[in-house]
Amino acid sequence: MSSVPERADIDEAYKWDLQSIYADDEEWETAYEAVSERIEELTAYEGRVADDAATLLELLELREEIFRDLQQVTTYARLRSAEDTRNQEYQAMSAKASSLGSEASSAVSYLEPELQSLTEAEVESFIDAEPALAEYEHYLDDVLRMKEHTRSAEVEEVLADLSEVTDAPSEIYSMLTNADMSYGVVDDPDGEEVEITQANFTKLQKNPDRAFRERVHETFYDEWASVRNTVGTSLEKAVREHATSAEIRGYDSARQAALDGSNVPVEVYDTLVDSVDDNLDVLHRHAGLKAEALGVDRLESHDLYMSLTGDQGPDVEYEQAREWVIEAVAPLGEAYQERMAEGLDSRWVDVYENRGKRSGAFSSGTYDTQPFILMNYQDDIASMFTLAHELGHSMHSELAGDAQPWHDASYEIFVAEIASTVNETLLTHHLLDTVEDDELRTHVLDEYLERFRSTLFRQTMFAAFEQRIHERVEAGEALTPDAFDEIYADLKGDYYAPAELTGGIEREWERIPHFYYNFYVYQYATGISAAAAIVERVLKEGEDAAADYREMLAAGGSDYPLDVVELAGIDMASPDPIESAVGIYDDYLDEVAALLDLE
């Protein structure tokens, strides 16, 4: 039986280096206690924020000292818990760190309401009196911008205290799906038992044996059916929390509240959904090519991940993936390339799946640490692209951290998903331009098309689903598992019209953790659209365009997202990047159709 190893069985060279944060758990405990003891210092400034410029500066600098240390404590605990979600000691550490974060947020919850008692003119006079406050100009502007939606200090303190409770649906869902659930065992085409996991499900759906794919698909979604009431209740409570929080803050909808946090107009969301909806014929064309390539009259749900080549493609071991990803980013400049290579040598990446490990992939870290990338590498082309993706996030953090002070280094997700997808796009161009192996080239092209499908189209479908379920709650209607199924199946049917929905695919919403993240997913689709446009500029214009892009990365969170992206020459308030991305997708479909003699 093919099984997932225990963490102890994986070579240290393929694990991230958390000892670069704390030497051991005892040192973490010492740091935790030190932060805990300092939180009370923040309360001494309550009622004094608007007294004078010197007092405000003292508080902002004190907050930075404490919260930078808090980030270290929280990040270490969360990364340890992600290594093995079954480890109760690390789950307790993570919960303890989360509680400390809530306590710290509560202790300083008066800051923004008190700042908002000042006028713009008064803030300017503070900056004139204390020039060091000029470093906080964007932060202060952002706080004043949110004045209409900030409540009294007392209410803000209560909301901060409630953060652990309001996060409960997401945390319960994570523990259920990562630690408690199993996803079944099936026989592979050779008669060997294979354990299905969240990490390998997609890879198994690319197996050329259609009957095997169908078994995997049905077994996997049967397991989700067994917890549909639990997951449905969890998601319904998350949606209600989003809607209630938005109402408390005086927004018309949860969507408006979520986007306003980063100052992205809701029109950007609508433009994305409408533009993609207008171009579903291109996605339908992709589905039609798959049906032709597979030799079937009509695709079924277990066919959607299949390669146009009809097989899984060659293995790509991690060391080879590292080499290609490093080579691919050369157009972004030698310094960028060298820093990424050094990071890979410094154990930024926790490479392989182990039992209990959190599924998926992410890049994490703090202002004062190296990046940390969680992977569940599967020795395939998709995993190589995921590595490039997460390294894009990590390099974004590195450049922003170099260029910005702590309070301006953290960037919005809207910008983050551009940085990750630029790396994927550069990897595609590099491999298509340099690799002579026709089989690999075809699979690389197919993989990039799949990423376009799953990022531009699928994530926009998710965004439409997220909007519909929130609108239902905001209209006072019920959200049950049956309602989730109905809404999801309706959208899936529109987006994948040439395919027959089979094997429990209407329950796919259950396996998407991003629905708990409050209007997060649309930024994947805007990100790939902007990334495609940026790479086109870099490859055509060379160093000047690359410098503009690096400037965008280095800007971090020092300005609002649309303004930051504009540094790279891209206007995301316009439908043009989305229309352009659809055009690129269609062009690649032309290329692969010619290579495989389809249509």
Secondary structure in CASP SS format (residue, H / E / C, confidence):
PFRMAT SS
TARGET T0000
AUTHOR 0000-0000-0000
METHOD secondary structure of the structure
MODEL  1
M C 1.00
S E 1.00
S C 1.00
V C 1.00
P C 1.00
E C 1.00
R H 1.00
A H 1.00
D H 1.00
I C 1.00
D C 1.00
E H 1.00
A H 1.00
Y H 1.00
K C 1.00
W C 1.00
D C 1.00
L H 1.00
Q H 1.00
S H 1.00
I C 1.00
Y C 1.00
A C 1.00
D C 1.00
D H 1.00
E H 1.00
E H 1.00
W H 1.00
E H 1.00
T H 1.00
A H 1.00
Y H 1.00
E H 1.00
A H 1.00
V H 1.00
S H 1.00
E H 1.00
R H 1.00
I H 1.00
E H 1.00
E H 1.00
L H 1.00
T H 1.00
A C 1.00
Y C 1.00
E C 1.00
G C 1.00
R C 1.00
V C 1.00
A C 1.00
D C 1.00
D C 1.00
A H 1.00
A H 1.00
T H 1.00
L H 1.00
L H 1.00
E H 1.00
L H 1.00
L H 1.00
E H 1.00
L H 1.00
R H 1.00
E H 1.00
E H 1.00
I H 1.00
F H 1.00
R H 1.00
D H 1.00
L H 1.00
Q H 1.00
Q H 1.00
V H 1.00
T H 1.00
T H 1.00
Y H 1.00
A H 1.00
R H 1.00
L H 1.00
R H 1.00
S H 1.00
A H 1.00
E H 1.00
D C 1.00
T C 1.00
R C 1.00
N C 1.00
Q H 1.00
E H 1.00
Y H 1.00
Q H 1.00
A H 1.00
M H 1.00
S H 1.00
A H 1.00
K H 1.00
A H 1.00
S H 1.00
S H 1.00
L H 1.00
G H 1.00
S H 1.00
E H 1.00
A H 1.00
S H 1.00
S H 1.00
A H 1.00
V C 1.00
S C 1.00
Y C 1.00
L H 1.00
E H 1.00
P H 1.00
E H 1.00
L H 1.00
Q C 1.00
S C 1.00
L C 1.00
T C 1.00
E H 1.00
A H 1.00
E H 1.00
V H 1.00
E H 1.00
S H 1.00
F H 1.00
I H 1.00
D H 1.00
A H 1.00
E C 1.00
P H 1.00
A H 1.00
L H 1.00
A H 1.00
E H 1.00
Y H 1.00
E H 1.00
H H 1.00
Y H 1.00
L H 1.00
D H 1.00
D H 1.00
V H 1.00
L H 1.00
R H 1.00
M C 1.00
K H 1.00
E H 1.00
H H 1.00
T C 1.00
R C 1.00
S C 1.00
A H 1.00
E H 1.00
V H 1.00
E H 1.00
E H 1.00
V H 1.00
L H 1.00
A H 1.00
D H 1.00
L C 1.00
S H 1.00
E H 1.00
V H 1.00
T H 1.00
D C 1.00
A H 1.00
P H 1.00
S H 1.00
E H 1.00
I H 1.00
Y H 1.00
S H 1.00
M H 1.00
L H 1.00
T H 1.00
N H 1.00
A H 1.00
D H 1.00
M C 1.00
S C 1.00
Y C 1.00
G C 1.00
V E 1.00
V E 1.00
D E 1.00
D C 1.00
P C 1.00
D C 1.00
G C 1.00
E C 1.00
E E 1.00
V E 1.00
E E 1.00
I C 1.00
T C 1.00
Q C 1.00
A C 1.00
N C 1.00
F H 1.00
T H 1.00
K H 1.00
L H 1.00
Q C 1.00
K C 1.00
N C 1.00
P C 1.00
D C 1.00
R H 1.00
A H 1.00
F H 1.00
R H 1.00
E H 1.00
R H 1.00
V H 1.00
H H 1.00
E H 1.00
T H 1.00
F H 1.00
Y H 1.00
D H 1.00
E H 1.00
W H 1.00
A H 1.00
S C 1.00
V C 1.00
R H 1.00
N H 1.00
T H 1.00
V H 1.00
G H 1.00
T H 1.00
S H 1.00
L H 1.00
E H 1.00
K H 1.00
A H 1.00
V H 1.00
R H 1.00
E H 1.00
H H 1.00
A H 1.00
T H 1.00
S H 1.00
A H 1.00
E H 1.00
I H 1.00
R C 1.00
G C 1.00
Y C 1.00
D C 1.00
S C 1.00
A H 1.00
R H 1.00
Q H 1.00
A H 1.00
A H 1.00
L H 1.00
D H 1.00
G C 1.00
S C 1.00
N C 1.00
V C 1.00
P C 1.00
V H 1.00
E H 1.00
V H 1.00
Y H 1.00
D H 1.00
T H 1.00
L H 1.00
V H 1.00
D H 1.00
S H 1.00
V H 1.00
D H 1.00
D C 1.00
N C 1.00
L H 1.00
D H 1.00
V H 1.00
L H 1.00
H H 1.00
R H 1.00
H H 1.00
A H 1.00
G H 1.00
L H 1.00
K H 1.00
A H 1.00
E H 1.00
A H 1.00
L H 1.00
G C 1.00
V C 1.00
D C 1.00
R C 1.00
L E 1.00
E E 1.00
S H 1.00
H H 1.00
D H 1.00
L C 1.00
Y C 1.00
M C 1.00
S C 1.00
L C 1.00
T C 1.00
G C 1.00
D C 1.00
Q C 1.00
G C 1.00
P C 1.00
D C 1.00
V C 1.00
E C 1.00
Y H 1.00
E H 1.00
Q H 1.00
A H 1.00
R H 1.00
E H 1.00
W H 1.00
V H 1.00
I H 1.00
E H 1.00
A H 1.00
V C 1.00
A H 1.00
P H 1.00
L H 1.00
G C 1.00
E H 1.00
A H 1.00
Y H 1.00
Q H 1.00
E H 1.00
R H 1.00
M H 1.00
A H 1.00
E H 1.00
G H 1.00
L H 1.00
D H 1.00
S C 1.00
R C 1.00
W C 1.00
V E 1.00
D E 1.00
V E 1.00
Y E 1.00
E C 1.00
N C 1.00
R C 1.00
G C 1.00
K C 1.00
R C 1.00
S C 1.00
G C 1.00
A C 1.00
F E 1.00
S E 1.00
S E 1.00
G C 1.00
T C 1.00
Y C 1.00
D C 1.00
T C 1.00
Q C 1.00
P C 1.00
F E 1.00
I E 1.00
L E 1.00
M E 1.00
N E 1.00
Y E 1.00
Q C 1.00
D C 1.00
D C 1.00
I H 1.00
A H 1.00
S H 1.00
M H 1.00
F H 1.00
T H 1.00
L H 1.00
A H 1.00
H H 1.00
E H 1.00
L H 1.00
G H 1.00
H H 1.00
S H 1.00
M H 1.00
H H 1.00
S H 1.00
E H 1.00
L H 1.00
A H 1.00
G H 1.00
D H 1.00
A H 1.00
Q C 1.00
P C 1.00
W H 1.00
H H 1.00
D H 1.00
A H 1.00
S C 1.00
Y C 1.00
E C 1.00
I H 1.00
F H 1.00
V H 1.00
A H 1.00
E H 1.00
I H 1.00
A H 1.00
S H 1.00
T H 1.00
V H 1.00
N H 1.00
E H 1.00
T H 1.00
L H 1.00
L H 1.00
T H 1.00
H H 1.00
H H 1.00
L H 1.00
L H 1.00
D H 1.00
T H 1.00
V C 1.00
E C 1.00
D C 1.00
D H 1.00
E H 1.00
L H 1.00
R H 1.00
T H 1.00
H H 1.00
V H 1.00
L H 1.00
D H 1.00
E H 1.00
Y H 1.00
L H 1.00
E H 1.00
R H 1.00
F H 1.00
R H 1.00
S H 1.00
T H 1.00
L H 1.00
F H 1.00
R H 1.00
Q H 1.00
T H 1.00
M H 1.00
F H 1.00
A H 1.00
A H 1.00
F H 1.00
E H 1.00
Q H 1.00
R H 1.00
I H 1.00
H H 1.00
E H 1.00
R H 1.00
V H 1.00
E H 1.00
A C 1.00
G C 1.00
E C 1.00
A C 1.00
L C 1.00
T C 1.00
P H 1.00
D H 1.00
A H 1.00
F H 1.00
D H 1.00
E H 1.00
I H 1.00
Y H 1.00
A H 1.00
D H 1.00
L H 1.00
K H 1.00
G H 1.00
D H 1.00
Y H 1.00
Y C 1.00
A C 1.00
P C 1.00
A E 1.00
E E 1.00
L C 1.00
T C 1.00
G C 1.00
G C 1.00
I H 1.00
E H 1.00
R H 1.00
E H 1.00
W H 1.00
E H 1.00
R H 1.00
I C 1.00
P H 1.00
H H 1.00
F H 1.00
Y H 1.00
Y C 1.00
N C 1.00
F C 1.00
Y C 1.00
V C 1.00
Y H 1.00
Q H 1.00
Y H 1.00
A H 1.00
T H 1.00
G H 1.00
I H 1.00
S H 1.00
A H 1.00
A H 1.00
A H 1.00
A H 1.00
I H 1.00
V H 1.00
E H 1.00
R H 1.00
V H 1.00
L H 1.00
K H 1.00
E H 1.00
G C 1.00
E H 1.00
D H 1.00
A H 1.00
A H 1.00
A H 1.00
D H 1.00
Y H 1.00
R H 1.00
E H 1.00
M H 1.00
L H 1.00
A H 1.00
A H 1.00
G C 1.00
G C 1.00
S C 1.00
D C 1.00
Y C 1.00
P H 1.00
L H 1.00
D H 1.00
V H 1.00
V H 1.00
E H 1.00
L C 1.00
A C 1.00
G C 1.00
I C 1.00
D C 1.00
M C 1.00
A C 1.00
S C 1.00
P C 1.00
D H 1.00
P H 1.00
I H 1.00
E H 1.00
S H 1.00
A H 1.00
V H 1.00
G H 1.00
I H 1.00
Y H 1.00
D H 1.00
D H 1.00
Y H 1.00
L H 1.00
D H 1.00
E H 1.00
V H 1.00
A H 1.00
A H 1.00
L H 1.00
L H 1.00
D C 1.00
L C 1.00
E C 1.00
END
